[in-house]
Amino acid sequence: MNSLAQQTPLFNWSWVFRNLDLIWDRTLEHLTLTGVALAVGLAISIALSVLAFARPRTYEPIASVSGILYTIPSLAVFALVAPFVGIGTFAEKFVTAEVALVSYTLLILVRNIVTGLRGVPAETKEAAVGMGYTPGQVLRLIELPLALPVVVAGIRIATVTVVGLVTVTSLLGLGGLGFFILNGLRKSIIFPTEIIVGVTLSVALAALLDVGLLWLGRRLAPWARVGT
Amino acid sequence: MSPQPMISLEGVTKMFPGSQRPAVDHLDLEVGEGELVTLVGPSGCGKTTTLKMINRIIEPTSGRILVNGQDALSVDAHELRRGIGYVIQQVGLFPHRTIAENIATVPVLLEWDKGRIRSRVTELVEIMSLEESMLDRYPSELSGGQQQRVGVARALAADPPIMLMDEPFGAVDPIVRSRLQEELLDLHRRLRKTIVFVTHDIDEALYLGTRVAILNMGGILEQYDTPAAVLSEPASEFVTSFLGGERGLKRLALLPVSEVELSRGPVVDVGATPEEAREVMRRHGVDWVGLVQDGHITGWVWQSELDGRPLAELEPKEFLVSLTPDSSLREALDAVVTNRARVGVIADQGRYLGMIDLEAIAARITE
């Protein structure tokens, strides 16, 4: 142990400076994988939630399926999806990774969106209908905007989850900052600097996005904080 | 008896799925233009269902509903609703929109231009005695009474000829409620809207309504008449029991003092001599006299206080309660029984008009 510690200091700053470009590229990759997963997940979840909300009988099956998807380990999802999509080209790897990531967002997002929609007070809806809103207008102009704070809370949880999961896609040769973690572990002599960079930046990214979304949510729903 | 009907229900029935008896059963009801009709009855009488069928929040099972001469069931429900103001008990302001945006709801739906919407909002702030400073705030920042005022402003925004109000003042405290009631009457006088107002409170129904529709369980119309007629000639046992006790007092509440011929009462001008004052008391058979100066009544003195000084030098006691010709006879009665002189004094902006006593009030109610 002693000789090992002398050979490789716990944190090697010169490695960091030599690899700034690579770190930047992998950070962008991490953000892209996260962003695409959330955008696609949100689009699918809004559609599913509106369906589950409008046709209450569809809620159970939708919630069950997204719940099952949530329990499948990400590695298993890669194994299941890879034969159909392939993992040869970057595009194939990307799609395989996204299928796994998106499937993890669904449960959290659908639950929150449906909860948000169901939380809209009955009198608010009755007033909207009474004023002459069409059912589509009630959904678009009243129910969805009022569900926003709860939806944003769901997006924040989903984001933190996905940022963590992206590191696992390093096994497909992607991984964003997870690339460094895997690389550091794979070296014949474990290289802590790479692992620390990967972990720290990944955690920082999650925290930063979380705070950013919190801020965005407050900007979009200023009414949710005032009064009572 | 009523002007041209603005709303008319013909044989309207509502049967809710899974229910044995209809909530509303073959109801015929006409509401004339400019009327303020109150629908009142015990819970389960179908009054709210009836109201909500007019703007089709609830679709009738059968029957015909005409709104402004148009068959309400043959037009798009949301188009129909944009022409009818709607106010509910829980107000239902949109929490994510400012007060100004809430008020502008229907004008925005009707795609008015921005300038017109802005000036209309300003106008409604005036009409509903709201404050300009409220406009940029959110509903949760307002009190219950203020929220309901905004609710009424929102319903009035596109100037609909008809307003439907479902227990709008049921959730505010009694003091705010009576002020909102007065404001509604004032609004009705000024804007001449046709209003249908649902309440479970018979006093509110009698106070507000130009006509009162009393409904029994299952939407049976027991009586549909003016408040005075309902009180003096209840159409059925049900109506009598629903009116409850104190029918005489309730009738008094509906009649203004100006309905009764006032007497001048035992008063003298302060320029009169004590002898003349004694003569007035003798004539009225009382032991006190009211003093009038320049057409204003300054108060009253006991006979025993007349000690030979000029009347102007005496210190008269005030009549505690002062009535106007618009005061109700119920208020007059209250004034009479709380005043030691046993009269109510009526003045209009300080000018003395006359006195009212128990006998005059009783005579009006038993005539």
Chai-1 contact restraints between the chains, C-beta under 6 A:
chainA,res_idxA,chainB,res_idxB,connection_type,confidence,min_distance_angstrom,max_distance_angstrom,comment,restraint_id
A,E123,B,Q90,contact,1.0,0.0,6.0,A-B,restraint_1
A,E123,B,G92,contact,1.0,0.0,6.0,A-B,restraint_2
A,T124,B,G92,contact,1.0,0.0,6.0,A-B,restraint_3
A,E126,B,G92,contact,1.0,0.0,6.0,A-B,restraint_4
A,A127,B,G92,contact,1.0,0.0,6.0,A-B,restraint_5
A,G130,B,R81,contact,1.0,0.0,6.0,A-B,restraint_6
A,G130,B,Y86,contact,1.0,0.0,6.0,A-B,restraint_7
A,M131,B,T105,contact,1.0,0.0,6.0,A-B,restraint_8
A,M131,B,V106,contact,1.0,0.0,6.0,A-B,restraint_9
A,G132,B,H78,contact,1.0,0.0,6.0,A-B,restraint_10
A,G132,B,R81,contact,1.0,0.0,6.0,A-B,restraint_11
A,G132,B,R82,contact,1.0,0.0,6.0,A-B,restraint_12
A,G132,B,L109,contact,1.0,0.0,6.0,A-B,restraint_13
A,T134,B,H78,contact,1.0,0.0,6.0,A-B,restraint_14
A,P145,B,H96,contact,1.0,0.0,6.0,A-B,restraint_15
A,L146,B,H96,contact,1.0,0.0,6.0,A-B,restraint_16
A,W223,B,P95,contact,1.0,0.0,6.0,A-B,restraint_17
A,W223,B,H96,contact,1.0,0.0,6.0,A-B,restraint_18
A,W223,B,Y138,contact,1.0,0.0,6.0,A-B,restraint_19
A,V226,B,Y138,contact,1.0,0.0,6.0,A-B,restraint_20
A,V226,B,S140,contact,1.0,0.0,6.0,A-B,restraint_21
A,V226,B,E141,contact,1.0,0.0,6.0,A-B,restraint_22
A,G227,B,S140,contact,1.0,0.0,6.0,A-B,restraint_23
A,G227,B,E141,contact,1.0,0.0,6.0,A-B,restraint_24
A,T228,B,S140,contact,1.0,0.0,6.0,A-B,restraint_25
